[in-house]
Amino acid sequence: MSTLVPIALPTDTDALREPSLYINRELSQLDFNFRVLAQAMDPQVPVLERLRFMCISCTNLDEFFEIRAAAVRHAQEFGLPPAPDGMTPQAILGAIHDRAAELVDQQYRCWNETLRPALHDAGIDVLGRHSWNHRQKRWLRAYFRNEIMPVLSPLGLDPSHPFPKILNKSLNIVVVLKGTDAFGRAGHLAIVRAPRSLPRIIQLPDSLGNGAQTYVFLSSVLSTFVDELFPGMEVQGAYQFRVTRNSELVVDEEEVENLALALRDELVDRGYRPAVRLEIAHDCPREIVRTLLQNFGLTENAVYRIDGPVNLNRVIQLYDLLSRPELKYPPMSPRTLRDTDGIFETVAHKDVLLHHPFDAFTAVLDLIKQAAVDPNVLAIKQTLYRTGKDSQIVDALIQAARNGKDVTVVVELRARFDEEANLGLADRLQEAGVQVVYGVVGFKTHAKMLLIVRREGRKLRRYVHLGTGNYHSGTARAYTDLSLITADADIGNDVHLLFQQLSGLAPKTRLKRLLQSPFTLHNGLLQKIEREMRLAASGRPGRIIAKMNALNEPQVVRALYAASQAGVQIDLIVRGACTLRPGVPGVSENIRVRSIVGRFLEHSRVYWFGNDGASELYCASADWLERNLLRRVETCFPILDPELARRVYREVLQNYLDDNLNAWELHADGEYRKCVPGHDEPPHSAQMALMQGL
């Protein structure tokens, strides 16, 4: 990463646009994966969890190329202007290649030099092709002939067999041949595609493992026995490769008459959109690499030579295959509400705050399930972004509709990589009589809202759930998120108005309690930052603490810089990409940025403003990104109960600012450095402290 060039800046707004004050978002996002990979290198982490962290860094890198790198290539093709950091798309692509190549090198060194030996010490062997003994090789050859070869369809490349379409992230072998086939055609190159039906990890019988549980990659088996697919010809080389493609769906929503049909059409072609990256075996000859690059329309800076399996992330299957609890994190039993049978009575008396995964998600499930069968519940409205397979929430909504309740669900069809699942979800809900809304043209509905209308005596009362995460039971066990369940009348009315907006039946309205994107959240944040700045300028304490997943919105960054110049003390807990550069003299010396990477994925968004002693605390579905603040439907909701607000401050803000074991601090040079306890400072892990509190 380039170091910061010292500059002397006045406090005017134009000076705060200086490109050197901004870190490139794409490079910052790549840096997050180095922090994830560091968990895989930590000997204090159980070995199968270390394996999981390595695989997370690999799948994150896949998605980075599918979305972020693809977007930069798009910007280059269309000549879009530079980002606030001043880097041109061409310069960003070059920097991405260099940084990603470094990450890939560290991933494979982690696998080859650290995790593989550690797994071996634990009695688990993942053998490369050159490590097979005679008996193992004989068994694998028979496995290849019986289980693999019958489903393979090798394709020789010649004028009548042009280069085939290669599916996004699929495993392939390019084979160099010599000789002629049965029709007298001269061999040159052939492509062998591994069907999705084949397992990527193959377990050997216990009798062949020399006392260890033994596995091999499918890619190794294919490369070793591929000659059997070409009898009578000489295989001079076989090299695995994988191509990554742009996976962002492009639908002109204003031009299509039916968004669901348009997305279905786009999904058919998603796997074959323009290529953005080529991974290939490290020993593949240059002329073969050039041939592949030419066919995929890629340049040299898009190729990554791999010292191991090109689909390294597939080793994650071992995590589920192995029943070795001693090699994983000990199980955690989250807190549960004492009286979930009477959850409406509980919430009517007092707001309920849940801090997932330390508080069980079952309270949210119970709320929806009880609403589905409660004769006093008249209507249920909910947003669904990601739900997962076999969702109990979806089952409860369907049951509610069948019980005669008015059920409206806003299904976000454009939830990235969940589009197909959400199309099926929408069909299932509609078949059950649920009114399904697809949101607003041009604005993803990312808000997490549930509204239940219940008759209590002569009045109707609204019960609301608002969250920072998704309605997905699986992520609620793996992500840190916050849920608020409340019967507050003002919040209930605000959520009611939001649902009316989403269905196209309400004008732009200023809500009483909630801030919302794309209307009031962005300006609301700027106003609250400016208020702290005015306080500091008048000699009173100005204080801001915020936790989020990413930060890049230029106006917010400039406002934070200006607040820092005025003396506001600002702490930002930003998990991933952060374009703000802290610690710059005269600009951001009062801003500190840290990232926490631990057992659970940090996902909660919390904003706290000192407000001269009358502090305000908000939770939100939105990060401080341009897309969240300006181009999505988001909610930002206050925690009104003082006791609950103190709890969120204590557990989610102060606790994480005290972390000196899993925290990384961002410095003015753009580099993250791992925090370590001082000589007189006790070690503190925020997530561990929350688990110990159970």
N, C-alpha and C positions, 0 to 999 in steps of 0.2 A: 504494500500500500504506500502511496506517495505521502510524504510528510507535509505538514502545513507550512505554507510560506508566511512568515510573520508580516502582518500588516497593521497599520495604525488606522483605526476607524472612528469617525464621529458617530453620534447616536442617530443620525438621520436614517430614514427608512431605506433610501437608495443604497447607502453603504452596507446595509444588512442583506442586500442582494448579491454581494460579492461572492462569486462561485467558490472561492477557497473556503468559505464558511459551511459548505454543504458536502456531505459524504454521498457518494453515488449509491443509490438505493440497491441496485443489482449486486454490487460488490459487498455491500453491507449484509444483504441476504445470504450471500455465499459464506460470509464470515460466521454467521450463525451456525452453519453446519460444521465448522471447525470446532465450535464449542460443544456441539452434540457429539462429535467424534471423540473429543477429549474424555467424555464419560466412558467410551469404549476402551480407553487406555488406562482408566483408573483402577488399580488393583483392589481398591476398597469396595468396588461394585461387584456383585456376584457375576460369574463368568457368562451365564446365559443372558443376563441383563446387559452386559457389555456387548454381547453379540447383537442384541436387539438395538442398542444405540448405534452400532455401526450400520446396521441395515436401515435404520431411520435416516441416517445421513445419506445413504445411497438413494433411497426413495425420494427424499427431499431434493436431492440433486436432479433426479429424473424430472420431478415436477418443475424445478427451476428452469430446466431447458425447455420443457413443454410449454411453459407459460411466460416466464420472465425473459429468457433469452430469445424466445420466439417473438416477443413483443419488441425487443430491441432490433431484431432483424426487420420486422415490419416497419419500424421507425426509419431504419436506414433506407429501405426500398422506397418509402414515400417522402423522404427528405424532410422528416419532422425536425423541429428545432431542438437544440440541446436542452437537457434538464437543468434545474437550478445550479447543479454542480458544474455546469459548463462543458461536460464531456459530450462529444458527438457520438452518435450511435456506432460509428466505425471504431472509435477509440474504446467505447464500452465493450464491444465484442472482442477486441484484442485483449483487454484487461480481464474479461470473463474467461477467455481461454487460458490465460496464464494462471489465474487464481484457481479455476476449476481443475486444471491439470495438477496443481499442487495438492488440492483436496483429494483427487483420485489417487495420486501417489500415496498419500497418507492413509487412505482407506485400505489399499491393498497391502501396504506394509503392516498396518494394524492387523489385517487378516492373516497374512503369511507369517509374520514374525512374532505376533503377540497372541492373538486369539486362538489360532490353530494349535500352537503348543500348549496353551492353557487348557483347551478342550481335551487335548491328548492326556494331559496330567489328570484330568477328571474322568478318564476312561471313555472318551468320545473321540473317534478319529474321523476326519473328513479327508479322504485320501485323494491326492492328485494322481494323474494317470501314470506318472513315472514311479509311484510308490507302491503299485499293486504287485503282490507276489504272484507266483504261477497259479495257485489255486483260485485266488481272487479274480485274476484275469480270465481264467477259464469259465468261471461262473458268470462273469459279466458278458463274455462273448455269447454264452448261451442265452442270457437275459436279452441281449441285443437282438439276437436272431428270433427269439420267441415273442418278445413284448414290444420291441421298438421298430424293427425293420418292417413288419407288416403294415405299419401305419405311415411310413415315410414315402414321399413322392419326390425323388430327386429330379432336378430339371437341368439338363445340359443347355448351355447358352450357344445358340447358333442363329443364323438368319431367320429360321422358322420358329425359334424359341427365344424371343427377346428377353431382356432382363425382367424378372417377374416383379409384381408389386410386393413389397416387404412391409408387413404389418408393424405398426409402432411397438417398439420395445420387445419384439419377438426374437427368439434365439434362432440363429441361422449359422450354417457352415458354408464357406466358399471353398470349393475343392478344385485343386489344380490337377488336371489329368493329362496323361500321355498315352497314345495308342488310338485304335479305332474301335467303334462299337459294332453291333451286329449288322447295321445298315451301311457300314463302311464310313461313318462320319468320324472325322478326326476329333479327338478329345482336346479340350482346352480348359474351359471352366464349367463348373456345375454349382448349383445352389441346392443345399439341403435345408429345408425348413423344419423346425421341431414343432409339431402340432401342439396346440394348447392342452390336448388330452393327456400328454405324457407328463409324468412327474418330473420336476426339475431336480429333486434330490432322491437318490435311490439308496435304500438300506440293504446292506449285505446280511446274509444269515449269520446268526451268532457264532456258528461253527467256523466262520471264516474271519472272525474279528480279532483273534489272538487275545481274547479277554476283554476287548473293548467293543462298544457299540460303534459300528463302522458304516460310513456313508460315502457316496461319491456323487459328483455333479453329473447330470445328464449330458452337459456339454463335453465333459471328459470322455464319456462313453461314445458319443457321436464322433468326436474327433479321432478316437482310437480305432474304431471298427468301421469307419465310413467306407473303407476299401471294399467291404462286402457288398456294397450297393453297386459297384462298378466292376463286375467280373470280366476278366480279360483285358482290363486296362490298368495302367500303373498310376497310383495316386502319389503325386509328387509333393503334395502339401494339402493340409486341411486346416482352415483358420476360422474360428468362431467370430461372429460379428453381431452387432445389434445397432439398429438405427432408432433415434428418438425423433419424434415429429411434433410439430406445432399442434397442440391439443385444445387450443382455445376455440370454442364454437363461435362462428360469426353468423348471426341472424339479424337481418334488417327488420327490426320489430315493427317499424312504421309501414313497411311495405308488405308484410305478410298478413293474410287474413286469419290464420289460425296458428298461433305460436307453437302449440303442441305438435301439430303436423310438421311445421318447419323444423323443429328441433329433432324430430324423429328422422327426417331426411338428412340432417346434418350429422347425426350420430352414426349413420351408415358409413359415411366417408371419413369420420374422425381419425380412424387408424391409418389413413393413407394421405394425410395432409402433408404439406411441405416438410422436408427433413431439416433438423437443426443440429444434430450431433451424430457422429459415427464412432462407436466403440469397436475396437478390433484387436485380435490377438497381437501381442507385442512383437512376434517374430514373423508377421505377415510381410511378404515382399512389397516394396514400394509400388511396383507396377500394378499389383492387385489393389492396393489401397487407392491408387489414382483412378483405377477403373470404377471402384465403388463410389468414390467421391463424385466422379463424373455422372454416374447414374443417379445419384441422389441430389445432384445440383448443389454440392457443398464445396467449400474451399478448405485449404490445408488447416486453417485454424479451427476447424470443426471436428477434427479427428483426435481420438484419445486411444493410445495404445495401452492395452490392459495386460497386466501380469497376473493372470488368474481367470476365473470365469467372468464373462462379460455381464452376466446377470447375478452379480455377487449378492444382491439383496434377497435372492431366493433362499439363501441359507437361513433366513428367518424361520423357515419351516421346522428347523431343529427345535426352536423354542417350544412349539406345540407338540412335536413328536416325542420329545424326551420328558419322561415323568421323573424329574430330578428336582424336587422342591428345594433341596439344599443349595442348588446352583441358581436360585432365583430370589427375588426380594421376598421376605416373609409376608404372608397374606395380611391384609388390613381389614378390620371389621369396623365399618363406619358407624357413626352415631345414627340413631333413628328417632323419629318423633315418638313421644310416649303414647299419644292418643291419636293415631291416624284414623280410627273409626269415626271420630267426631271432628274431622279436620275443619269443617265449616265453622263449627262452634269455637274451635281454637283460634282460627284466623279472625273471626268476628270480634273476639276479645282482644287480640294483639297480633301485630304483624309477625310473620315467621321468616327468618333468614336462614338459608342453607348455604354452607360453604362446601361445595363438592371438591374432591371425592370424600372429604372427611365427614361430611353429612351425606347420608344415603339419598339417592335420587328417588327412592321409593315414595317419599312424601309427595313428589310431583305426580308420580304415577297414581298414587292413591287419590289425589285430588281429582284427577280426570276420571278415574274409575268410579268414584262415588258420585260425581256429577252425572255420569252416564245412566245411573240407576236411581238417583234421587228424584222422587216424583215432584219435588218442589223446584227443580232446575228446569228452566224454560228454554234456555239457549246457551250454546257453547260456540265461541269463536277462537280460532287458533292459527298461528303462523307455523309452517313447517318448512325448514330449510334442509336439514339432514335428520333422518330418523333411524336409519339402519334397517336391516332385515327383521322380519317377525316382530315388528314394533307393537308393544302393548298399548302404546298411546293410540296408534291407528285403530287397533281392535276396539278400544274404548270409544273412540269417536264414531265408529261404525255402529257399535251397540247403542250409543246415544241416539243416533239417527233412527235406528230401527225401533227405539222406544218412544219415538214421536217427538223428540226434542229438535229444535231448530239448530242445525249444526252448519257452520260456515268455516271453511279451512282455506287459508291462503297458502298455496303450494308454490314454492319458488322453483320453477322448472330449470332455471339457469344456475342452480347450485353446482359449482364446478366439480366434475367427475361423478356427480350424483344425478345427472340429468335423466339418464335412462331409468334409474330407480324411482325418481320422482314422477316421471311420466306414468309408470305402472301404478304408483301410489295414487295419483290423481284419478286414474281409471277406476281403481278399486273403491275409492271413496265415492265417486259419482255413482257407481253401480249400487251403492248402499243408500243413496238418497241424500248424500252430503252435498251441500252447495260448495263447489270448488271455484276459487278465484285464483288467477295466475299473477296477480300483482299489477304493477304499473309499467307501461311501456317505457323502456329506457332506464328503469331504476330497479335493481335487484332488491327484493324484500329480504333484508338480513336481520330485521328485528325479531326478537324472541318474545312473543306475547301470547297469553291465554286469558280469555275473558269468559266468566261464567255468570249468567244472570239467574238469580234464585229468588223465588217468592218467599218472603218471610212475613207472615201475618198479612197486613194490608199493603205492604210495601214491597218493591223489588230492590234487591241488593246485588251489587256487582262484586265478584271476587276475581282477583287478578293475580296471575303469575307473570313476572318479568325476569329475564335471565340474561347472563352474559355469554351463555353457551347454547348448544343445540338441544333439541328434544330427542336425544339419542342416549339410551341407557349405557351403551358401551363407552362413549367418550366421557360420560359423567363419572366413570370409574377411573379414567386415565388422564383427564384434564382437570385443572383447577378452575372452577367457575363459581359464580354466585347466583343464587335464586332468591327472589323476594316474593312472598305470597302475602297479599294484603287485601283488606276490604275498605281501604281508604276511599271515600266517595270521590274526591277530586282526581285521584289516580285512575279510578274506575271510569270516570267520565272521559278523561283524556284518552284512555285506551279505546273506549267506545268510539270516540271521534276518529282515532287512527284507523280503526277497522272500516269506518264509513269512507274515509279517504281511499283506502285500498280497494274498496269495491266501486269507487267512482261516484260516490253519493254525497260528498262533503267538500266544501271549499277549503282553501288554505286558512287554517285557524290557529291562533296562538293558544297553545295549551296552558293549563294553569300550573301543572307540576312538572310535566315531562318536557325535555328538549328532544327534538326529532330532526333527523336528516331526511330530506335535503333542505329543510326550511329554517329551523332555529338553532340546531346544535352547533353549527360552525360559528355563527355570530355569537351565540351564547358563550362558547369557549373563549372567543376573542375578548368579549366584554369582561368575563371573569378574570382573565389574565391581566387586562388593562386595569381592573379594579385593584388587583394586588400591586400593580406597578404604581398606581396613584398613592396607595397606602405607603409604599416604601419611599416614594419621592417626598412624602410629607413627614418622614421620620418615624413612621410606625412600621411594625414588622410586616413584611410581605412574604407569603409562604405558599408554595404549590408543591403537591406531591401527586404524581399520576402513574398508574400502572396500565400497560397496554401491550399489544403484540407487535406493533410496528408504528413508526412515525415518519411521515414525509411531507405533510401538507405545508407548502411554503409560507402561507400567511401565519399559520400557527407557529412555525419555527421562528419567523421574524418577530412575532409577538413575544415569544419566550426570550429571544435575544434582547429585545428592548426591555423586558421586565428584569432580566439579569443586570443590564446596564443601570437600571434604576435601583438595584440592590435587593431585588426579590430573591430569596433562597429557593431553589428549584431542584427537586429530586425526581428523576424519571426512571421508572423500572420498565424497560422495553425489551421484551423477549428476543425479537428478531431484528429486522431492518430498522435502522435509525439514521436519518440523513442529517440530523442536528449534530454539530461538532461542539462538544462541551470543553470548558477549560481554556478558551481562547482569551488572552488578556484584553481587557477593554470591551469584550463582547459577551462572553459566556462563562466567565470565571466563577459565577455563582450557580452554574448548572452542573449537576452530576448525573451521569447516565450509567445504569447498571443492568445487566441481563442475568437472569437466574435460569440455570439448566439443571434439572434434577430428575427424580424418579417420575414425577408427573409433569405433563406438558402445561406450562403456565399459560392460561388462557383468559383469566378474569381481567376485566377492564374497570378501573376505579379511578375517579378524579376527585381530588380533595383540594379545597381552597381555604386558606386561613381566615380571610374576611374579618380581620381585626378582632379576633376572639369569638366571632359568631360563625364558626366554620361550617362549610357546606360540603357534603359528601355525596357523590353520584356514582352509580354503577351504570354500565352501558354495554350495548352490543357492538359498539363502534370503536375501532382503532382511530388514531389521528392520521389517517391516510386520506389522500384526495378522494379516492373512490368512496370511502365510508362517509365522509363528511359532506360530499357534494353530489354523489351519483348513486346513492343507495337509500333505501328506507331503513332507518335505524332508530333505536330508542335509547334515551339516556334518562335514568330515573333516580330521584333522590331517595336516600334512606332517611326517613323523617323521624323515626323513633330514635331518640338520643342514645339509648343503650345499645341498639343495633348498630348505629353509626360508629360508636366507640369500638364495638367489636370488630367491624370491618377495618377501621383504622389500625387497630392493634394487630389483627391477624394477617391482613393483606398488605398493609403499607409498612408500619414500623417493623414488623417481624421480618419483612423482606429487605428492608434497609439495614437490618442488623446482621443479615446473612454474611458470613465470611468463609463459607466452605463451598457453596455452589454458585457464588456470584462472580461475575466478570465485570470490570469497570472499563468503560470506554474513555479513551484519552484523546487529547487534542490532535494527536497525530493520526487518528482514525483506527488505532489498534486497541483491541480488548486485552486486558491483563487479568489473570485469575486472582481473586482476593484470597489472602491467607490471614489467619489470626495473628494479631500482634503479640509481643512477648507477654504482656499482662492482660491479654484479651481472651476470654474463653471461646472455644469453637462454637459456632452456631449455624445450624442448617434450618432454614425457615420451614421447609416441608417436614423435616424430622420433628421439629418442635410441635407442629400441628398434629402429627401422628401420635406423638407422646401424650398430647392433651386428650386423646381419646380414652 
